[in-house]
Amino acid sequence: MQNTLLIVSIIAAVLLLALIVLALYTIKLYRRLSLSEKDKYRIKRQLTQNAAHEIKTPVASIHGYLETLVANPDLPEEKRRHFLERCLSQSERMTRLMAYMSTVSRLDERRTTMEEGVDLERIINDVIEDFKTQLDAAGITVQLAIPDFLFVKGDQGLLYSIFRNLVENTIVYASGADTLRIACLRREDCIEFEVSDNGCGLPAKHLNRIFERFYRVDKGRTRGEGVASGTGLGLSIVKNAVLAHGGEISAFNGPSGNGLIVRFSLPI
């Protein structure tokens, strides 16, 4: 019982921190916008609604599980463990959301730290290693076609976010995919990347909007039970991080509509 109360306390602290981060982000972005009062009100309302929507589901889920645990101290150990694992899963979802909102805030405020000689090969390998468990669970094999000595001038944190979110997007949304390919070519003035999968691809109506904040494809197109749902911020972060480096980005389906391909460039 003491362990349960400790976990409840930790989760409550995470929830409170998430609410504070979301509130601060909304206020900061609203204040820096030099728009008409009508536009300010519309954007503020949209941001507030989006943030509330994103946080509502995990909060309600955690509350329900914890309420059951507190009201039923004699639950079988297997059931108690299941409820606590679901609470942990939902708290991890909120932690991801806080990290995303922090990155979005950095991009909105143009707070970048550009460094010479950032090793993209190391960043890509770090991302793959960080997601190894999830990739294995999803049955996805990673294929790399990148040259040695791949260096650019850039913000290491934002460059990591680009590849992190593209890999996570494949894990969550690439239904039917068993291969993720990361390839790049050196051009005269940039490095051009293609991150692709062999899943079912996306209808045109989604392709036109996947880089919008809080936009998500139909829930039925995710991998289903056991895979954490997305926040709708990942690809927006990818696009804005690429633009912050002076690059360009686009998304399209592969041949015959199979698989999603995200192509982007990073200036050398």
C-alpha positions as a printed NumPy array, in Angstrom:
array([[  0.   ,   0.   ,   0.   ],
       [  2.886,   2.369,   0.797],
       [  4.35 ,   1.747,  -2.66 ],
       [  0.993,   2.549,  -4.224],
       [  0.738,   5.843,  -2.322],
       [  4.285,   6.766,  -3.37 ],
       [  3.456,   6.126,  -7.005],
       [  0.234,   8.132,  -6.658],
       [  2.229,  11.061,  -5.229],
       [  4.765,  10.931,  -8.058],
       [  2.069,  10.806, -10.721],
       [  0.217,  13.717,  -9.083],
       [  3.432,  15.768,  -9.189],
       [  3.883,  14.945, -12.88 ],
       [  0.311,  16.027, -13.613],
       [  0.778,  19.323, -11.789],
       [  4.028,  20.028, -13.629],
       [  2.345,  19.262, -16.961],
       [ -0.449,  21.73 , -16.246],
       [  2.055,  24.44 , -15.31 ],
       [  4.145,  23.903, -18.462],
       [  1.097,  23.979, -20.722],
       [ -0.251,  27.127, -19.08 ],
       [  3.1  ,  28.952, -19.304],
       [  3.531,  27.974, -22.943],
       [  0.079,  29.266, -23.883],
       [  0.609,  32.569, -22.061],
       [  4.096,  33.152, -23.517],
       [  3.028,  32.433, -27.08 ],
       [ -0.09 ,  34.563, -26.755],
       [  1.863,  37.571, -25.452],
       [  4.463,  37.521, -28.194],
       [  1.966,  37.494, -31.059],
       [  1.599,  40.932, -32.689],
       [ -1.85 ,  40.33 , -34.12 ],
       [ -5.259,  41.932, -33.965],
       [ -7.266,  41.437, -30.796],
       [ -9.656,  39.158, -32.68 ],
       [ -6.813,  36.961, -33.956],
       [ -5.19 ,  36.909, -30.513],
       [ -8.44 ,  35.731, -28.965],
       [ -8.902,  33.043, -31.637],
       [ -5.333,  31.711, -31.29 ],
       [ -5.423,  31.824, -27.502],
       [ -8.687,  29.889, -27.504],
       [ -7.354,  27.327, -29.977],
       [ -4.157,  26.766, -28.001],
       [ -6.067,  26.454, -24.742],
       [ -8.535,  23.995, -26.255],
       [ -5.765,  21.913, -27.825],
       [ -3.749,  21.793, -24.612],
       [ -6.829,  20.917, -22.559],
       [ -7.794,  18.196, -25.024],
       [ -4.308,  16.658, -24.985],
       [ -4.08 ,  16.583, -21.205],
       [ -7.675,  15.536, -20.512],
       [ -7.426,  11.914, -21.641],
       [ -4.355,  10.847, -19.617],
       [ -5.591,  12.765, -16.558],
       [ -8.997,  11.068, -16.695],
       [ -7.382,   7.671, -17.219],
       [ -4.953,   8.078, -14.307],
       [ -7.73 ,   9.375, -12.05 ],
       [ -9.922,   6.388, -12.848],
       [ -7.214,   3.826, -12.168],
       [ -6.072,   5.491,  -8.94 ],
       [ -9.648,   5.891,  -7.703],
       [-10.17 ,   2.155,  -8.185],
       [ -6.92 ,   1.334,  -6.373],
       [ -7.744,   3.549,  -3.383],
       [-11.332,   2.278,  -3.138],
       [-10.307,  -1.371,  -3.411],
       [ -7.175,  -2.001,  -1.29 ],
       [ -7.714,  -5.764,  -1.505],
       [ -7.526,  -6.   ,  -5.289],
       [ -5.562,  -9.018,  -6.571],
       [ -1.883,  -8.224,  -7.082],
       [ -2.114,  -8.88 , -10.829],
       [ -4.959,  -6.356, -11.201],
       [ -3.171,  -3.77 ,  -9.037],
       [ -0.032,  -4.115, -11.122],
       [ -2.006,  -3.708, -14.345],
       [ -3.642,  -0.508, -13.077],
       [ -0.282,   0.929, -11.959],
       [  1.299,   0.075, -15.295],
       [ -1.527,   1.905, -17.086],
       [ -0.986,   4.923, -14.819],
       [  2.712,   4.847, -15.653],
       [  1.951,   4.634, -19.368],
       [ -0.352,   7.658, -19.212],
       [  2.131,   9.655, -17.132],
       [  4.808,   8.894, -19.746],
       [  2.438,  10.225, -22.39 ],
       [  2.155,  13.471, -20.448],
       [  5.924,  13.629, -20.025],
       [  6.283,  13.379, -23.81 ],
       [  3.733,  16.137, -24.223],
       [  5.69 ,  18.412, -21.872],
       [  8.895,  17.74 , -23.806],
       [  7.124,  18.507, -27.073],
       [  5.668,  21.746, -25.732],
       [  9.092,  22.794, -24.484],
       [ 10.588,  22.216, -27.945],
       [  7.7  ,  24.062, -29.625],
       [  8.304,  26.995, -27.27 ],
       [ 12.008,  27.046, -28.216],
       [ 11.11 ,  27.122, -31.886],
       [  8.47 ,  29.827, -31.466],
       [ 10.927,  32.021, -29.596],
       [ 13.741,  31.219, -32.054],
       [ 15.979,  30.058, -29.201],
       [ 18.54 ,  28.007, -31.118],
       [ 22.182,  27.291, -30.381],
       [ 23.994,  26.771, -33.655],
       [ 27.278,  24.853, -33.437],
       [ 29.809,  23.941, -36.082],
       [ 30.535,  20.307, -36.838],
       [ 27.423,  18.629, -35.404],
       [ 27.755,  14.878, -36.05 ],
       [ 24.484,  13.757, -37.666],
       [ 25.562,  10.126, -37.91 ],
       [ 25.975,   9.999, -34.122],
       [ 22.612,  11.699, -33.583],
       [ 20.83 ,   9.235, -35.891],
       [ 22.458,   6.25 , -34.192],
       [ 21.58 ,   7.662, -30.753],
       [ 17.916,   7.995, -31.769],
       [ 17.796,   4.436, -33.092],
       [ 19.377,   3.14 , -29.905],
       [ 16.949,   5.143, -27.754],
       [ 13.985,   3.613, -29.619],
       [ 15.386,   0.094, -29.947],
       [ 12.85 ,  -1.435, -27.546],
       [  9.865,   0.187, -29.284],
       [ 11.178,  -0.643, -32.756],
       [ 11.695,  -4.287, -31.795],
       [  8.224,  -4.449, -30.233],
       [  6.705,  -3.045, -33.447],
       [  8.708,  -5.47 , -35.584],
       [ 10.451,  -2.649, -37.473],
       [ 13.946,  -3.054, -38.9  ],
       [ 15.985,   0.104, -39.518],
       [ 18.006,   0.445, -42.703],
       [ 20.651,   3.189, -42.865],
       [ 22.101,   4.555, -46.089],
       [ 24.164,   7.453, -44.837],
       [ 27.81 ,   8.35 , -45.541],
       [ 30.534,   8.64 , -42.932],
       [ 31.621,  12.028, -41.611],
       [ 28.192,  13.61 , -41.817],
       [ 28.569,  17.045, -40.214],
       [ 26.462,  20.22 , -40.343],
       [ 26.181,  23.506, -38.52 ],
       [ 23.128,  23.273, -36.308],
       [ 21.362,  23.009, -32.978],
       [ 22.057,  19.525, -31.584],
       [ 18.836,  19.382, -29.578],
       [ 16.639,  20.353, -32.521],
       [ 18.471,  18.039, -34.916],
       [ 17.919,  15.18 , -32.457],
       [ 14.212,  16.159, -32.328],
       [ 13.927,  15.879, -36.112],
       [ 15.041,  12.26 , -36.232],
       [ 13.454,  11.329, -32.918],
       [ 10.014,  12.456, -34.036],
       [ 10.302,  10.865, -37.469],
       [ 11.238,   7.513, -35.932],
       [  8.48 ,   7.764, -33.334],
       [  5.968,   8.732, -36.027],
       [  6.786,   5.509, -37.884],
       [  6.372,   3.424, -34.728],
       [  2.999,   4.984, -33.875],
       [  1.417,   5.583, -37.269],
       [  3.028,   3.409, -39.956],
       [  0.482,   0.623, -39.84 ],
       [  1.776,  -2.515, -41.55 ],
       [  5.363,  -1.266, -41.787],
       [  8.27 ,  -3.554, -40.956],
       [ 11.054,  -1.388, -42.41 ],
       [ 12.209,   2.152, -41.664],
       [ 14.825,   3.557, -44.026],
       [ 16.961,   6.631, -43.364],
       [ 18.995,   7.725, -46.354],
       [ 20.814,  10.878, -47.377],
       [ 22.765,  12.435, -50.224],
       [ 25.287,  15.26 , -50.163],
       [ 24.321,  18.054, -52.499],
       [ 26.434,  21.061, -53.419],
       [ 24.948,  23.277, -50.72 ],
       [ 23.   ,  20.905, -48.468],
       [ 22.457,  17.382, -47.214],
       [ 19.175,  15.876, -48.409],
       [ 17.486,  13.236, -46.251],
       [ 14.724,  10.766, -46.96 ],
       [ 13.054,   8.978, -44.063],
       [ 10.632,   6.364, -45.361],
       [  8.669,   3.297, -44.324],
       [  6.887,   0.496, -46.188],
       [  3.552,   0.868, -44.42 ],
       [  0.174,   1.672, -45.9  ],
       [  0.879,   5.325, -46.711],
       [ -1.559,   8.193, -46.157],
       [ -4.533,   9.601, -48.061],
       [ -3.936,  12.99 , -49.692],
       [ -6.179,  14.719, -47.144],
       [ -3.672,  13.821, -44.412],
       [ -0.54 ,  14.53 , -46.448],
       [ -1.61 ,  18.134, -46.807],
       [ -1.939,  18.598, -43.058],
       [  0.468,  16.309, -41.188],
       [  2.842,  19.179, -40.363],
       [  0.113,  21.149, -38.578],
       [  0.207,  21.334, -34.799],
       [ -2.066,  18.889, -32.989],
       [ -3.122,  17.261, -36.259],
       [ -3.346,  13.483, -36.148],
       [ -4.4  ,  10.884, -38.649],
       [ -7.412,   8.673, -37.965],
       [ -6.994,   6.553, -34.845],
       [ -7.749,   3.497, -36.983],
       [ -4.509,   4.044, -38.912],
       [ -2.286,   3.636, -35.847],
       [ -0.802,   0.293, -34.846],
       [ -3.585,  -0.217, -32.314],
       [ -3.527,  -1.583, -28.789],
       [ -0.213,  -1.503, -26.982],
       [  1.165,   1.442, -28.939],
       [  1.115,   4.863, -27.319],
       [ -0.947,   7.412, -29.216],
       [  0.754,  10.477, -30.627],
       [  0.353,  14.063, -29.485],
       [ -0.062,  15.642, -32.901],
       [  3.045,  17.773, -32.308],
       [  5.863,  15.548, -33.572],
       [  5.816,  16.353, -37.288],
       [  5.117,  20.016, -36.585],
       [  8.331,  20.073, -34.549],
       [ 10.17 ,  18.315, -37.395],
       [  9.04 ,  20.907, -39.944],
       [  9.841,  23.913, -37.78 ],
       [ 13.214,  22.507, -36.717],
       [ 14.138,  21.983, -40.378],
       [ 13.01 ,  25.527, -41.228],
       [ 14.989,  26.902, -38.269],
       [ 18.111,  25.463, -39.928],
       [ 17.244,  27.059, -43.268],
       [ 16.119,  23.792, -44.848],
       [ 13.036,  22.619, -46.717],
       [ 10.696,  19.688, -46.051],
       [  7.926,  17.772, -47.82 ],
       [  5.994,  14.533, -47.407],
       [  4.524,  12.184, -49.979],
       [  3.586,   8.548, -50.456],
       [  5.902,   6.029, -52.037],
       [  5.286,   4.206, -55.321],
       [  1.725,   2.916, -55.672],
       [  0.787,   4.829, -52.535],
       [  2.745,   2.517, -50.242],
       [  4.652,   3.968, -47.313],
       [  5.284,   7.526, -46.227],
       [  8.373,   9.422, -47.368],
       [  9.522,  12.565, -45.575],
       [ 12.181,  14.437, -47.528],
       [ 14.071,  17.36 , -46.027],
       [ 17.3  ,  19.277, -46.515],
       [ 19.824,  20.754, -44.107],
       [ 22.227,  23.403, -45.446],
       [ 25.921,  22.582, -45.157]])
